[in-house]
Amino acid sequence: MLASILTPARWPLVLAACAALATAAAVAQAQPPGSQSSTPLPSQSAPTPGSSSGWLTLMGQASRHTSYDGVVMIASSGRTSTVQVSHRREGDQETDAMESLDGPVQQVYRRNGEVRVLWPDSKTGLLRRHDDALGFPMQWSQADERILDVYEVVVLGRQRWAGQRAVVLQFKPRDAFRYGQRVWAEEKGGLVLRAETLAPKGQVLEWAAFTQVTLSPSGRPLAAPDPGALSGWRWLRSEVLSTSLEQEGWRVASLPPGFRLLGCVRRSGFPRETPSASGASAGKPSRLAHQGMIQAVFSDGVSQVSVFIEPFDARRHQRELLLLRGATQTLQRKQGAWWLTVVGDVPAPAVQRFSAAFERL
């Protein structure tokens, strides 16, 4: 799923997306040409023993270390969205840039852990710290051989995609806590070019794919505007501080097999409301009233789940729910004096298990 690029009024959805999950505006169950589960895949050479494990490691490394420019299309829940993307890795420096190509202009720029989100039409910007991968294909950065404990990975063959030769792999879940996946990985370096999330019967729930891509580009990447061009903008700010579940008074009793904790942060200054423009200028973002929320991110190497914990507020938290959009499940419920939101590209049994696993110390 591609990183969320949403309007400030919908910022609560960004939190839900940033596990992972994070996707640009919702997208469609429509399938790209040749993606139907009934379409046979041409096998040009037989895979060698142990090749699945090797491909998993290569895919994980490529998502971080391969530089590229391209255009990504994503589809889920009856809608499609297209985003221009750019990624550079030079030594310890990592930069990402994304810009929506349909709908209102929305831009995301990241340098290492600092993210700047811009909405030029409303002259609104957001500054935040964010160390998570910014969506397709970056969410594959956790891929390694541990995936084989919870998925059977089969090399189906080879195809060309977006002008690149690719190896096609099928991820078959070993239990009901995760969806299947079909992935096209660039043949030489392992960068994921296309990924489909599959329902138990094989239908495509959602997909993300490069429609065009240049690997190791020589040109300059998408760059954030100069500070002078942002003069007079309204700025929001969200603080993110590293923490631990134990430090926050929580423990996890029993997670679905294969999921491991990637990190835990406390988010404050969460921009639920647009601040006044007074006092806000480029380089001096306004700070919102403190709004604490804990986020814990989990992954099995393929799927991600975020659990958000905040104090219960009867005015905002009016009813519990379990919602499915594309492949993304959202569960919200009250637990004592707290409100839990579980979001992940996993089936309902997984978010239910995550919700039940959190206990106060």
C-alpha positions as CSV (number, residue, x, y, z in Angstrom):
1,M,0.0,0.0,0.0
2,L,1.2,3.4,-0.9
3,A,1.8,6.0,1.8
4,S,-1.2,8.2,2.9
5,I,-1.4,11.6,1.2
6,L,-4.6,13.0,2.6
7,T,-6.1,16.4,3.4
8,P,-5.6,17.8,6.9
9,A,-9.3,17.3,7.7
10,R,-8.8,13.6,7.1
11,W,-5.5,13.4,9.1
12,P,-6.9,10.8,11.6
13,L,-6.9,8.4,8.6
14,V,-3.2,9.1,8.1
15,L,-2.4,7.7,11.5
16,A,-4.4,4.6,10.6
17,A,-2.4,4.3,7.4
18,C,1.1,4.9,8.7
19,A,1.6,1.4,9.9
20,A,1.6,0.4,6.9
21,L,0.0,0.8,5.8
22,A,-0.4,3.7,4.8
23,T,-1.9,4.1,1.4
24,A,-2.6,7.1,-0.9
25,A,-6.3,7.7,-1.2
26,A,-8.3,4.5,-1.4
27,V,-8.0,2.4,-4.6
28,A,-9.8,-0.4,-6.6
29,Q,-10.5,-4.1,-6.7
30,A,-10.1,-3.6,-10.4
31,Q,-7.1,-5.6,-11.6
32,P,-4.3,-4.5,-14.0
33,P,-4.0,-6.3,-17.3
34,G,-3.1,-9.9,-16.8
35,S,-3.6,-9.9,-13.0
36,Q,-6.7,-12.1,-12.8
37,S,-6.1,-15.2,-10.8
38,S,-7.1,-17.4,-13.7
39,T,-4.4,-16.0,-16.0
40,P,-1.6,-18.5,-16.4
41,L,2.0,-17.2,-15.8
42,P,4.7,-18.1,-18.3
43,S,7.5,-20.1,-16.7
44,Q,10.7,-19.5,-18.6
45,S,13.1,-21.4,-16.3
46,A,12.7,-23.7,-13.3
47,P,13.6,-22.1,-10.0
48,T,16.6,-23.5,-8.2
49,P,16.4,-25.1,-4.7
50,G,16.4,-22.5,-2.0
51,S,15.6,-19.7,-4.4
52,S,12.6,-18.5,-2.4
53,S,14.7,-17.7,0.7
54,G,17.2,-15.9,-1.5
55,W,14.6,-13.8,-3.2
56,L,13.0,-12.7,0.1
57,T,16.4,-11.4,1.4
58,L,17.0,-9.6,-1.9
59,M,13.5,-8.0,-1.9
60,G,14.1,-6.7,1.6
61,Q,17.4,-5.1,0.7
62,A,16.3,-3.7,-2.6
63,S,13.4,-1.7,-1.1
64,R,15.8,0.4,0.9
65,H,19.0,0.4,-1.2
66,T,17.8,0.6,-4.8
67,S,17.4,4.1,-6.2
68,Y,14.5,4.6,-8.6
69,D,12.1,7.1,-10.2
70,G,8.7,6.0,-11.4
71,V,4.9,6.1,-11.4
72,V,2.9,3.8,-9.2
73,M,-0.8,3.0,-9.6
74,I,-2.7,1.4,-6.7
75,A,-6.2,0.0,-6.7
76,S,-8.7,-1.1,-3.9
77,S,-12.3,-0.7,-3.0
78,G,-13.4,0.4,-6.4
79,R,-11.0,3.4,-6.8
80,T,-7.6,3.9,-8.4
81,S,-4.9,6.5,-7.7
82,T,-1.6,7.3,-9.4
83,V,1.4,8.7,-7.7
84,Q,4.8,9.8,-9.0
85,V,7.6,8.4,-6.7
86,S,11.3,9.0,-6.3
87,H,13.7,7.2,-4.0
88,R,17.4,7.8,-3.4
89,R,20.0,6.0,-1.2
90,E,23.5,7.4,-1.0
91,G,25.5,6.0,1.9
92,D,23.5,6.7,5.1
93,Q,21.3,9.3,3.4
94,E,17.9,8.2,2.3
95,T,15.3,10.4,0.6
96,D,11.8,9.8,-0.8
97,A,9.4,12.1,-2.7
98,M,5.8,11.4,-3.8
99,E,3.3,13.6,-5.6
100,S,-0.3,12.7,-6.5
101,L,-1.1,12.7,-10.2
102,D,-4.8,12.8,-9.9
103,G,-7.2,14.8,-7.6
104,P,-5.9,17.7,-5.5
105,V,-2.1,18.2,-5.5
106,Q,-0.6,16.4,-2.5
107,Q,3.2,16.0,-2.0
108,V,5.3,14.1,0.5
109,Y,9.0,14.6,1.0
110,R,11.2,12.6,3.4
111,R,14.8,12.9,4.2
112,N,15.9,10.2,6.6
113,G,13.3,10.4,9.4
114,E,11.9,13.9,8.7
115,V,8.8,14.1,6.6
116,R,7.2,17.2,5.1
117,V,3.7,16.9,3.6
118,L,2.4,19.7,1.4
119,W,-1.1,20.6,0.1
120,P,-0.3,23.5,-2.3
121,D,-4.0,24.3,-3.1
122,S,-4.7,25.3,0.5
123,K,-1.1,26.4,1.2
124,T,-1.0,24.0,4.2
125,G,2.0,21.9,5.3
126,L,2.7,19.3,7.9
127,L,6.1,18.5,9.6
128,R,6.5,15.2,11.4
129,R,9.1,12.6,12.3
130,H,8.3,9.3,10.6
131,D,10.8,6.4,10.4
132,D,8.3,4.0,8.9
133,A,8.6,3.0,5.2
134,L,6.5,5.2,3.0
135,G,4.4,2.6,1.2
136,F,4.9,0.6,-2.0
137,P,7.4,-0.7,-2.6
138,M,9.1,0.3,0.7
139,Q,6.8,-1.8,2.9
140,W,8.8,-4.9,1.7
141,S,11.9,-3.7,3.6
142,Q,11.1,-6.3,6.4
143,A,11.2,-9.2,4.0
144,D,13.6,-12.0,5.0
145,E,13.6,-15.8,5.3
146,R,11.5,-15.7,8.5
147,I,8.5,-15.2,6.1
148,L,8.8,-18.9,5.3
149,D,7.5,-19.8,8.8
150,V,4.1,-18.3,8.0
151,Y,4.0,-18.4,4.2
152,E,4.8,-21.0,1.6
153,V,6.7,-19.1,-1.1
154,V,6.7,-20.5,-4.6
155,V,8.5,-19.1,-7.6
156,L,5.9,-19.2,-10.4
157,G,8.1,-18.1,-13.3
158,R,9.2,-14.9,-15.1
159,Q,7.5,-12.0,-16.8
160,R,8.2,-8.5,-17.9
161,W,6.6,-5.7,-16.0
162,A,7.0,-1.9,-16.5
163,G,9.8,-2.6,-18.9
164,Q,11.8,-4.8,-16.5
165,R,12.3,-8.5,-16.3
166,A,10.8,-9.9,-13.2
167,V,10.5,-13.1,-11.1
168,V,6.9,-13.9,-10.0
169,L,6.5,-15.3,-6.5
170,Q,3.3,-16.6,-4.8
171,F,3.0,-16.2,-1.0
172,K,0.5,-18.8,0.3
173,P,-0.5,-18.2,4.0
174,R,-0.1,-21.1,6.4
175,D,-3.0,-19.9,8.6
176,A,-6.0,-17.6,8.6
177,F,-4.2,-14.5,10.0
178,R,-2.8,-13.2,6.8
179,Y,-3.7,-12.8,3.1
180,G,-1.9,-14.4,0.2
181,Q,0.3,-12.3,-2.0
182,R,1.5,-12.4,-5.6
183,V,4.7,-10.4,-6.3
184,W,6.7,-9.4,-9.3
185,A,10.4,-8.7,-8.2
186,E,12.9,-7.2,-10.6
187,E,15.2,-10.0,-11.8
188,K,18.6,-8.5,-11.0
189,G,18.1,-6.5,-7.9
190,G,14.9,-7.7,-6.3
191,L,12.9,-4.4,-6.2
192,V,9.2,-5.2,-6.0
193,L,7.6,-3.9,-9.2
194,R,4.0,-5.1,-8.6
195,A,2.2,-6.7,-5.7
196,E,-1.3,-8.2,-5.4
197,T,-3.1,-9.0,-2.1
198,L,-5.2,-12.1,-2.6
199,A,-8.3,-13.4,-0.8
200,P,-8.5,-17.0,0.3
201,K,-10.2,-18.0,-3.0
202,G,-7.6,-16.2,-5.0
203,Q,-9.4,-13.0,-6.1
204,V,-7.4,-9.8,-6.0
205,L,-8.4,-7.6,-3.1
206,E,-6.0,-4.8,-4.0
207,W,-2.9,-4.2,-5.9
208,A,0.0,-1.7,-6.3
209,A,2.3,-1.6,-9.3
210,F,4.8,0.6,-11.1
211,T,3.4,1.6,-14.5
212,Q,6.9,2.9,-15.4
213,V,10.2,2.8,-13.5
214,T,13.8,3.9,-14.0
215,L,16.3,2.0,-11.9
216,S,19.5,3.8,-10.7
217,P,18.4,7.0,-12.4
218,S,21.1,9.6,-13.3
219,G,18.8,12.6,-13.0
220,R,17.9,14.6,-9.9
221,P,15.0,13.3,-7.8
222,L,11.8,15.2,-7.0
223,A,12.8,18.0,-4.7
224,A,10.9,19.9,-2.0
225,P,10.2,23.5,-2.8
226,D,12.6,26.2,-1.5
227,P,11.5,27.6,1.9
228,G,10.9,31.0,0.3
229,A,8.2,29.5,-1.8
230,L,6.4,28.4,1.3
231,S,6.2,31.8,2.9
232,G,2.7,32.5,4.4
233,W,1.7,28.9,4.5
234,R,-0.2,27.4,7.5
235,W,1.9,24.8,9.2
236,L,1.0,21.9,11.4
237,R,3.4,19.8,13.5
238,S,3.2,16.3,15.0
239,E,5.8,15.1,17.5
240,V,6.8,11.5,17.6
241,L,8.8,10.1,20.5
242,S,10.2,6.6,20.8
243,T,8.8,4.6,23.7
244,S,7.9,1.0,24.7
245,L,4.7,-0.7,25.5
246,E,6.0,-1.6,28.9
247,Q,6.9,2.0,29.6
248,E,3.4,3.1,28.6
249,G,1.8,0.4,30.9
250,W,0.9,-2.2,28.3
251,R,1.8,-5.8,27.6
252,V,1.0,-8.1,24.7
253,A,-0.3,-11.5,25.7
254,S,-0.6,-13.5,22.4
255,L,-0.1,-12.3,18.9
256,P,-0.8,-14.1,15.7
257,P,2.2,-16.4,14.7
258,G,5.0,-14.7,12.9
259,F,4.2,-11.1,13.8
260,R,6.9,-9.2,15.6
261,L,7.1,-5.7,17.1
262,L,8.9,-3.2,14.8
263,G,8.6,-0.2,17.1
264,C,6.5,1.8,19.5
265,V,6.1,5.6,19.5
266,R,4.1,8.2,21.3
267,R,2.5,10.8,19.1
268,S,1.6,14.3,20.5
269,G,0.5,17.5,18.9
270,F,-1.7,15.3,16.6
271,P,-3.4,17.7,14.2
272,R,-7.1,17.0,14.6
273,E,-7.9,20.6,13.9
274,T,-6.5,23.2,11.5
275,P,-4.7,25.9,13.6
276,S,-5.1,29.6,12.9
277,A,-2.6,31.1,10.5
278,S,-1.4,33.6,13.1
279,G,2.1,32.9,14.2
280,A,2.6,30.2,11.6
281,S,5.2,30.7,8.9
282,A,7.6,28.6,6.9
283,G,10.2,27.2,9.2
284,K,8.2,28.0,12.3
285,P,5.3,25.6,12.4
286,S,2.5,26.2,14.9
287,R,2.2,23.6,17.7
288,L,-1.2,22.2,18.5
289,A,-2.5,21.3,21.9
290,H,-1.1,18.1,23.3
291,Q,-2.9,15.0,22.1
292,G,-1.1,11.8,23.2
293,M,-1.5,8.6,21.3
294,I,0.6,5.4,21.4
295,Q,1.3,3.6,18.1
296,A,2.8,0.1,18.0
297,V,3.7,-1.4,14.6
298,F,3.9,-5.1,13.9
299,S,4.9,-7.1,10.8
300,D,5.3,-10.6,9.7
301,G,7.6,-9.5,6.9
302,V,4.8,-9.1,4.4
303,S,1.8,-7.6,6.2
304,Q,1.8,-4.8,8.7
305,V,-0.6,-4.1,11.6
306,S,-0.7,-0.9,13.7
307,V,-2.3,-0.6,17.1
308,F,-3.2,2.9,18.3
309,I,-4.0,3.5,21.9
310,E,-5.5,6.8,23.3
311,P,-7.6,7.9,26.3
312,F,-11.3,7.2,25.7
313,D,-13.3,10.3,24.8
314,A,-17.1,9.7,24.7
315,R,-17.5,12.7,22.4
316,R,-15.3,11.2,19.7
317,H,-15.4,7.4,20.4
318,Q,-19.1,6.8,20.0
319,R,-19.2,3.2,18.8
320,E,-17.1,0.2,18.3
321,L,-16.6,-1.1,14.7
322,L,-15.0,-3.6,12.4
323,L,-14.6,-2.2,8.9
324,L,-13.1,-3.8,5.7
325,R,-11.9,-1.6,2.8
326,G,-10.1,-3.5,0.1
327,A,-7.6,-5.6,2.1
328,T,-7.4,-3.3,5.1
329,Q,-9.3,-4.2,8.2
330,T,-10.0,-1.6,10.9
331,L,-11.2,-2.5,14.4
332,Q,-12.0,0.0,17.1
333,R,-13.1,-0.8,20.6
334,K,-13.2,0.5,24.2
335,Q,-10.9,-1.2,26.8
336,G,-11.4,0.3,30.2
337,A,-10.4,3.9,30.1
338,W,-8.7,3.5,26.7
339,W,-9.7,3.4,23.0
340,L,-7.9,0.9,20.8
341,T,-7.7,1.1,17.0
342,V,-6.2,-1.8,15.1
343,V,-5.5,-1.3,11.4
344,G,-3.8,-3.8,9.1
345,D,-3.8,-5.4,5.6
346,V,-4.8,-8.6,7.3
347,P,-8.1,-10.7,7.6
348,A,-10.5,-10.0,10.5
349,P,-9.3,-12.9,12.7
350,A,-5.9,-11.1,12.9
351,V,-7.1,-7.7,14.0
352,Q,-9.4,-9.4,16.5
353,R,-6.4,-11.3,17.9
354,F,-4.3,-8.1,18.1
355,S,-7.1,-6.3,19.9
356,A,-7.5,-9.1,22.5
357,A,-3.8,-9.3,23.0
358,F,-3.3,-5.9,24.6
359,E,-3.6,-5.8,28.4
360,R,-2.8,-3.2,31.1
361,L,0.1,-3.9,33.4
